[in-house]
Amino acid sequence: MTNVLEQAATCPIHEINPMHPDILSCPAVMNKRLRDEAPVFQDPNSGIFFVSRYADVVAMARDPATFSSVMPGNSSRAVNSEDPKVIAIMEQGYPNVPTMLTQDPPLQRRYRKFVDGAFAPASLKALEPFIESTSHRLVDQFAAQGRCEFLNDFGVPLPLTVIASQIGTPLEDLPRLRAWTEAFIGNLSQQLDKEGVIKAAHSILEFQHYFVEKMDERRRNPQDDILSKVVNASIDGEKPLDNAECLSMLSQILVAGNETTAGSLTEGIWLLIQNPDQYELIKNDPSPEMISRLVEEVLRVSSPSSNMFRRATRDVELHGVTIPENSICFARFASANQDEAQFEDALTFNIMRDNLKDHVAFGKGIHHCLGAALARREMNGGFKVIFERLENFRLQENTPEPVFAPNALLHGLERLDITFDVK
């Protein structure tokens, strides 16, 4: 435990800096203190209001009229920076437009309906063989070595391959899609230095130009993919989506469609290594029912989308604290998923708990994750193949304990070096 985390456990709560990289990497201690002592807490550094209890986070998610997803003074640039170099880069591309995740009803519903069909149950059921064959192909590449770096050898490429196939991009472009995903994540992390922000801006500009070219192709020659659905859609049958709107939707689908699932798959293996009693349950009964239980508990504990921004549209009083109109709030989904009032022995990883699906890893209300069902199928299919072919997972010798990347919104391991036995 670092000095920062030790201090966060004992110092006056107003002295905690929740945006410190060490706390972003390991927020559990701070989250518990917030739930116990200050369920609505204004960060003295950023002014953001942190809402940490399960009931309050769910209430926020279900009240978009009061807690909006559209930020005040939302920058028209995809990378929000006043650095002249960044501005010059972004002026070569397209403006940032609020669409699905960053929009409120009724526009939010209009944008979302254009891609709902791609995530319909029948469409996702048809993807199961592809998910399993992709999982087998990935395991083939490292099984004989008896070890792997799980995040980049399996956790990342499985959902990235699936979402690329759904969007309609060639699989040879997966490295570029991954690089663009990392740029968007870095931009969200609030942890990049000046050079990192400039690098992310260049990468996001490249993403924009790549997909504008692909969009022009789909307008001329539509196919059965998300890209075609987005670029050939129109609001109320009248106004076609412009390039900026399409790019906003595609960036959200790309990042949400691979990063969070990669994080949960990887943390799932780490949780089983840390909890051998739970691994024994899966090892002795790797049935679909048990793997599904594992998936839900991994989602609760991992909470890859750990926080989400909201804006108060009016003065709101909660737990005796007034949140003024236009204040920025953090709905702390990861904290909600550790709330002892909702989950008995909440900090314990337990795949047999009764209320597995009460978690809010995918949010609630109108912004419930569009790809939740796809993520569940990827995790169920991926774990199924892993447990069919490999067993007895453990950290590689002389490897430090895995650490989580600091990020204001997302939560995931930086890497996971493991060894295993091949069945």
C-alpha positions as CSV (number, residue, x, y, z in Angstrom):
1,M,0.0,0.0,0.0
2,T,1.4,3.4,-0.9
3,N,1.7,6.3,1.5
4,V,-1.1,8.0,-0.4
5,L,-3.5,5.1,0.2
6,E,-2.4,4.8,3.8
7,Q,-3.2,8.5,4.3
8,A,-6.5,8.1,2.5
9,A,-7.6,5.5,5.1
10,T,-7.0,7.8,8.1
11,C,-6.7,11.5,7.2
12,P,-9.7,13.9,7.3
13,I,-11.8,13.1,4.4
14,H,-11.6,16.6,2.9
15,E,-7.8,16.1,2.6
16,I,-8.1,13.2,0.2
17,N,-7.4,14.0,-3.4
18,P,-9.6,11.5,-5.3
19,M,-7.9,12.3,-8.6
20,H,-4.5,11.3,-7.3
21,P,-3.1,8.5,-9.6
22,D,-2.6,6.1,-6.7
23,I,-6.3,6.5,-5.6
24,L,-7.6,6.2,-9.2
25,S,-5.7,3.0,-9.4
26,C,-7.0,1.6,-6.1
27,P,-10.1,3.5,-5.1
28,A,-11.7,0.9,-2.8
29,V,-10.5,2.5,0.5
30,M,-11.6,5.9,-0.5
31,N,-15.0,4.6,-1.8
32,K,-15.8,3.0,1.5
33,R,-15.0,6.1,3.4
34,L,-17.2,8.1,1.1
35,R,-20.1,5.7,1.5
36,D,-19.7,5.7,5.3
37,E,-18.8,9.3,6.0
38,A,-19.7,11.5,3.0
39,P,-22.1,9.9,0.5
40,V,-22.2,13.2,-1.3
41,F,-18.7,14.7,-1.3
42,Q,-17.4,17.7,-3.1
43,D,-13.8,17.3,-4.1
44,P,-12.1,20.5,-2.9
45,N,-9.7,20.4,-5.9
46,S,-12.0,19.9,-8.9
47,G,-15.3,20.9,-7.4
48,I,-16.9,17.7,-8.6
49,F,-19.6,16.1,-6.4
50,F,-19.0,12.4,-5.8
51,V,-22.1,10.3,-5.3
52,S,-21.1,6.9,-3.9
53,R,-24.0,4.8,-2.5
54,Y,-25.9,2.3,-4.5
55,A,-29.3,3.7,-4.1
56,D,-28.2,7.2,-4.9
57,V,-26.2,6.2,-8.0
58,V,-29.2,4.2,-9.3
59,A,-31.6,7.2,-8.6
60,M,-29.2,9.5,-10.6
61,A,-29.0,7.1,-13.5
62,R,-32.8,6.9,-13.6
63,D,-33.4,10.7,-13.5
64,P,-31.8,12.2,-16.6
65,A,-34.0,15.2,-16.3
66,T,-32.1,16.2,-13.1
67,F,-28.8,14.6,-13.8
68,S,-27.9,15.3,-17.5
69,S,-25.3,13.6,-19.6
70,V,-24.6,16.8,-21.6
71,M,-21.8,18.8,-20.0
72,P,-21.9,22.6,-19.7
73,G,-19.8,24.4,-22.2
74,N,-19.0,21.1,-23.8
75,S,-16.0,21.6,-26.1
76,S,-16.5,21.3,-29.8
77,R,-13.1,19.6,-30.0
78,A,-12.6,15.8,-29.7
79,V,-9.6,16.5,-27.4
80,N,-10.5,19.3,-25.0
81,S,-7.3,21.3,-24.5
82,E,-6.3,24.9,-24.8
83,D,-2.8,23.9,-26.1
84,P,-2.4,25.7,-29.5
85,K,-0.7,22.6,-30.9
86,V,-3.7,20.4,-29.9
87,I,-6.2,23.0,-31.3
88,A,-4.3,23.1,-34.6
89,I,-4.4,19.3,-34.8
90,M,-8.1,19.1,-34.1
91,E,-9.0,21.8,-36.5
92,Q,-7.9,19.4,-39.2
93,G,-10.7,17.0,-38.2
94,Y,-14.3,17.1,-37.1
95,P,-16.0,18.7,-34.0
96,N,-17.1,16.7,-31.0
97,V,-20.9,16.2,-31.0
98,P,-22.9,14.8,-28.1
99,T,-24.7,11.7,-29.3
100,M,-25.6,8.5,-27.3
101,L,-23.6,8.4,-24.1
102,T,-23.2,12.1,-24.0
103,Q,-26.7,13.2,-24.9
104,D,-30.1,13.4,-23.2
105,P,-33.6,12.3,-24.4
106,P,-35.1,12.7,-26.9
107,L,-32.0,13.0,-29.1
108,Q,-30.2,10.2,-27.1
109,R,-33.0,7.8,-28.0
110,R,-32.9,8.9,-31.7
111,Y,-29.2,8.3,-32.0
112,R,-29.3,5.0,-30.1
113,K,-32.1,3.5,-32.2
114,F,-29.9,3.5,-35.3
115,V,-27.7,0.8,-33.8
116,D,-30.1,-1.0,-31.5
117,G,-30.7,-3.7,-34.1
118,A,-27.0,-4.7,-34.2
119,F,-27.3,-5.6,-30.5
120,A,-30.6,-7.4,-30.7
121,P,-30.8,-10.9,-29.1
122,A,-31.1,-12.7,-32.5
123,S,-28.0,-10.9,-33.9
124,L,-26.0,-11.6,-30.8
125,K,-27.0,-15.3,-30.7
126,A,-25.7,-15.6,-34.2
127,L,-22.3,-14.2,-33.0
128,E,-21.7,-17.0,-30.5
129,P,-19.8,-19.4,-32.9
130,F,-17.6,-16.5,-34.0
131,I,-16.8,-15.6,-30.4
132,E,-15.8,-19.1,-29.5
133,S,-13.8,-19.7,-32.7
134,T,-11.9,-16.4,-32.1
135,S,-11.3,-17.5,-28.5
136,H,-9.9,-20.8,-29.6
137,R,-7.6,-19.1,-32.2
138,L,-6.2,-16.8,-29.6
139,V,-5.6,-19.6,-27.1
140,D,-3.8,-21.5,-29.9
141,Q,-1.3,-18.7,-30.2
142,F,0.0,-19.0,-26.6
143,A,-1.2,-22.3,-25.1
144,A,1.9,-24.4,-25.9
145,Q,4.1,-21.8,-24.1
146,G,2.3,-22.4,-20.8
147,R,2.2,-18.7,-20.2
148,C,0.9,-15.4,-21.6
149,E,0.3,-11.8,-20.8
150,F,-3.4,-12.3,-20.6
151,L,-4.6,-8.7,-21.2
152,N,-2.9,-8.3,-24.6
153,D,-2.9,-12.0,-25.7
154,F,-6.6,-12.6,-25.0
155,G,-8.5,-9.9,-23.0
156,V,-8.0,-7.2,-25.7
157,P,-8.1,-9.1,-29.0
158,L,-11.3,-11.0,-28.3
159,P,-13.7,-8.1,-27.9
160,L,-11.8,-6.0,-30.3
161,T,-12.1,-8.6,-33.0
162,V,-15.8,-9.0,-32.4
163,I,-16.6,-5.3,-32.4
164,A,-14.5,-4.7,-35.5
165,S,-16.5,-7.4,-37.3
166,Q,-19.7,-5.7,-36.2
167,I,-18.6,-2.2,-37.1
168,G,-17.4,-3.5,-40.5
169,T,-13.7,-2.9,-40.4
170,P,-11.1,-5.3,-41.8
171,L,-9.4,-7.5,-39.2
172,E,-6.0,-6.4,-40.5
173,D,-6.8,-3.0,-39.1
174,L,-7.1,-4.3,-35.5
175,P,-3.8,-2.7,-34.3
176,R,-5.0,0.7,-35.6
177,L,-8.3,0.2,-33.8
178,R,-6.5,-0.6,-30.6
179,A,-4.2,2.4,-30.9
180,W,-7.2,4.7,-31.4
181,T,-9.0,3.1,-28.4
182,E,-6.0,3.8,-26.3
183,A,-6.0,7.4,-27.5
184,F,-9.6,7.9,-26.5
185,I,-9.0,6.3,-23.1
186,G,-6.0,8.4,-22.5
187,N,-8.0,11.5,-23.4
188,L,-10.6,10.4,-20.8
189,S,-8.1,9.5,-18.1
190,Q,-7.2,13.1,-17.1
191,Q,-3.7,11.7,-16.5
192,L,-1.9,12.6,-19.7
193,D,1.0,15.0,-19.8
194,K,1.3,17.7,-22.5
195,E,3.1,15.4,-25.0
196,G,0.6,12.6,-24.2
197,V,-2.3,14.9,-25.1
198,I,-0.7,15.9,-28.4
199,K,-0.1,12.3,-29.3
200,A,-3.7,11.4,-28.4
201,A,-4.9,14.3,-30.6
202,H,-2.9,13.0,-33.6
203,S,-4.3,9.5,-33.1
204,I,-7.9,10.7,-32.8
205,L,-7.5,12.8,-36.0
206,E,-6.2,9.7,-37.8
207,F,-9.3,7.8,-36.5
208,Q,-11.6,10.5,-37.9
209,H,-10.0,10.5,-41.3
210,Y,-9.9,6.7,-41.5
211,F,-13.6,6.4,-40.7
212,V,-14.7,9.3,-42.9
213,E,-13.2,7.4,-45.8
214,K,-15.0,4.2,-44.7
215,M,-18.3,6.1,-44.3
216,D,-18.1,7.4,-47.8
217,E,-17.6,3.8,-49.1
218,R,-20.7,2.7,-47.1
219,R,-22.8,5.5,-48.5
220,R,-22.0,4.3,-52.0
221,N,-22.1,0.6,-51.1
222,P,-24.1,-0.2,-47.9
223,Q,-23.4,-3.5,-46.2
224,D,-24.8,-5.4,-43.2
225,D,-22.8,-3.7,-40.5
226,I,-23.0,-1.0,-37.9
227,L,-21.0,1.4,-40.1
228,S,-23.6,1.2,-42.8
229,K,-26.5,1.6,-40.4
230,V,-25.0,4.8,-38.9
231,V,-24.0,6.6,-42.1
232,N,-27.3,5.8,-43.8
233,A,-29.5,6.7,-40.9
234,S,-31.6,9.9,-40.6
235,I,-33.3,11.6,-37.7
236,D,-37.1,11.2,-38.1
237,G,-36.5,10.2,-41.7
238,E,-35.5,13.7,-42.7
239,K,-32.1,14.8,-41.5
240,P,-29.2,12.5,-42.4
241,L,-26.5,12.2,-39.7
242,D,-23.4,14.3,-40.6
243,N,-19.9,13.0,-40.4
244,A,-19.3,14.5,-36.9
245,E,-22.4,12.8,-35.5
246,C,-21.4,9.5,-37.1
247,L,-17.8,9.8,-35.7
248,S,-19.1,10.4,-32.2
249,M,-21.3,7.3,-32.3
250,L,-18.5,5.1,-33.8
251,S,-16.0,6.3,-31.2
252,Q,-18.4,5.4,-28.4
253,I,-19.2,2.0,-29.9
254,L,-15.5,1.2,-30.5
255,V,-14.2,2.2,-27.1
256,A,-17.2,0.8,-25.1
257,G,-17.2,-2.3,-27.3
258,N,-13.8,-3.5,-26.4
259,E,-12.0,-1.7,-23.6
260,T,-14.4,-2.5,-20.7
261,T,-14.8,-6.2,-21.7
262,A,-11.1,-6.6,-22.1
263,G,-10.7,-5.2,-18.5
264,S,-13.3,-7.5,-17.1
265,L,-12.0,-10.7,-18.8
266,T,-8.5,-9.9,-17.5
267,E,-9.6,-9.0,-14.0
268,G,-11.7,-12.2,-13.9
269,I,-8.6,-14.4,-14.3
270,W,-6.8,-12.3,-11.6
271,L,-9.8,-12.6,-9.2
272,L,-9.8,-16.4,-9.7
273,I,-6.0,-16.5,-8.9
274,Q,-6.6,-14.5,-5.8
275,N,-9.6,-16.5,-4.7
276,P,-8.7,-20.2,-5.2
277,D,-11.9,-21.4,-3.5
278,Q,-14.0,-19.7,-6.2
279,Y,-11.8,-21.1,-8.9
280,E,-12.4,-24.6,-7.5
281,L,-16.1,-24.0,-7.9
282,I,-15.6,-23.3,-11.6
283,K,-13.0,-26.0,-12.1
284,N,-15.3,-28.6,-10.7
285,D,-18.4,-27.3,-12.6
286,P,-17.6,-25.3,-15.7
287,S,-21.2,-25.4,-16.8
288,P,-22.8,-22.5,-18.6
289,E,-24.8,-21.7,-15.4
290,M,-21.6,-21.4,-13.3
291,I,-19.7,-19.5,-15.9
292,S,-22.6,-17.0,-16.1
293,R,-22.5,-16.6,-12.3
294,L,-18.7,-15.9,-12.6
295,V,-19.3,-13.3,-15.3
296,E,-21.9,-11.4,-13.2
297,E,-19.6,-11.4,-10.1
298,V,-16.6,-10.3,-12.1
299,L,-18.6,-7.5,-13.6
300,R,-19.7,-6.3,-10.1
301,V,-16.2,-6.5,-8.7
302,S,-14.3,-5.2,-11.7
303,S,-16.8,-2.3,-12.6
304,P,-14.7,-1.4,-15.7
305,S,-16.8,1.8,-16.1
306,S,-16.1,3.0,-12.6
307,N,-17.4,6.6,-12.8
308,M,-19.7,8.5,-15.1
309,F,-20.0,12.3,-15.4
310,R,-23.4,13.9,-14.9
311,R,-24.5,17.6,-14.7
312,A,-27.2,18.8,-12.2
313,T,-29.8,20.7,-14.1
314,R,-31.2,22.3,-11.0
315,D,-30.3,22.7,-7.3
316,V,-30.5,19.2,-5.7
317,E,-30.3,18.4,-2.0
318,L,-29.0,14.9,-1.2
319,H,-27.9,13.7,2.3
320,G,-28.0,17.3,3.5
321,V,-25.7,18.5,0.8
322,T,-26.9,21.0,-1.8
323,I,-25.6,20.3,-5.3
324,P,-26.0,23.6,-7.2
325,E,-27.4,23.8,-10.7
326,N,-24.9,23.1,-13.4
327,S,-22.5,21.3,-11.0
328,I,-20.6,18.4,-12.3
329,C,-21.2,15.1,-10.5
330,F,-19.5,11.7,-10.6
331,A,-21.9,8.8,-10.4
332,R,-19.5,6.3,-8.8
333,F,-20.7,2.9,-10.2
334,A,-17.7,1.0,-8.8
335,S,-18.5,2.3,-5.3
336,A,-22.2,1.4,-5.7
337,N,-21.1,-2.1,-6.6
338,Q,-19.2,-2.4,-3.3
339,D,-22.1,-1.0,-1.2
340,E,-22.6,-3.2,1.9
341,A,-26.2,-2.0,2.0
342,Q,-26.9,-3.7,-1.3
343,F,-24.4,-6.6,-1.4
344,E,-23.7,-8.6,1.7
345,D,-19.9,-8.9,2.4
346,A,-19.5,-6.7,-0.6
347,L,-15.7,-6.7,-0.8
348,T,-15.6,-10.5,-1.0
349,F,-15.6,-12.1,-4.5
350,N,-18.4,-14.7,-4.3
351,I,-19.9,-16.2,-7.4
352,M,-22.6,-17.9,-5.4
353,R,-24.1,-14.7,-3.9
354,D,-27.9,-14.4,-4.3
355,N,-28.2,-11.0,-6.0
356,L,-25.6,-11.3,-8.7
357,K,-27.4,-9.3,-11.3
358,D,-28.1,-6.3,-9.0
359,H,-24.8,-4.8,-10.0
360,V,-24.6,-1.5,-12.0
361,A,-21.5,-2.4,-14.0
362,F,-23.6,-1.5,-17.1
363,G,-25.3,1.5,-15.6
364,K,-29.1,1.9,-15.2
365,G,-31.9,3.7,-16.9
366,I,-31.7,5.2,-20.4
367,H,-27.9,4.9,-20.5
368,H,-27.8,1.2,-19.6
369,C,-24.9,0.0,-21.8
370,L,-26.0,-0.6,-25.4
371,G,-23.5,-3.5,-25.6
372,A,-24.2,-5.1,-22.3
373,A,-25.6,-8.3,-23.9
374,L,-22.7,-8.5,-26.3
375,A,-20.2,-8.1,-23.4
376,R,-21.9,-10.9,-21.5
377,R,-21.8,-13.2,-24.5
378,E,-18.1,-12.4,-25.1
379,M,-17.2,-13.1,-21.5
380,N,-19.3,-16.3,-21.3
381,G,-17.9,-17.5,-24.6
382,G,-14.3,-16.5,-23.8
383,F,-14.3,-18.0,-20.3
384,K,-15.9,-21.2,-21.6
385,V,-13.0,-21.7,-24.1
386,I,-10.4,-20.7,-21.5
387,F,-11.7,-23.3,-18.9
388,E,-12.0,-26.0,-21.6
389,R,-8.4,-25.7,-22.5
390,L,-6.4,-24.3,-19.6
391,E,-6.3,-24.7,-15.8
392,N,-4.4,-23.9,-12.6
393,F,-3.8,-20.2,-13.4
394,R,-1.1,-18.4,-11.4
395,L,1.1,-15.4,-11.7
396,Q,4.4,-15.9,-13.5
397,E,7.4,-16.2,-11.1
398,N,9.3,-13.1,-10.3
399,T,6.4,-11.0,-11.6
400,P,5.2,-8.1,-9.4
401,E,1.5,-8.1,-8.4
402,P,-0.6,-6.6,-11.2
403,V,-1.6,-2.9,-10.9
404,F,-4.5,-1.0,-12.3
405,A,-4.0,1.9,-14.7
406,P,-5.0,5.3,-13.2
407,N,-8.1,6.6,-15.0
408,A,-10.9,8.9,-13.9
409,L,-13.6,7.0,-15.7
410,L,-12.4,3.5,-16.5
411,H,-10.7,0.8,-14.3
412,G,-8.6,-2.0,-15.6
413,L,-5.3,-3.9,-15.1
414,E,-2.2,-2.6,-17.0
415,R,-1.2,-6.2,-17.7
416,L,-1.5,-9.7,-16.3
417,D,1.4,-12.2,-16.7
418,I,0.3,-15.7,-15.9
419,T,1.2,-19.3,-16.3
420,F,-1.2,-22.2,-16.5
421,D,-1.5,-25.9,-17.3
422,V,-2.8,-27.1,-20.6
423,K,-5.6,-29.7,-20.4
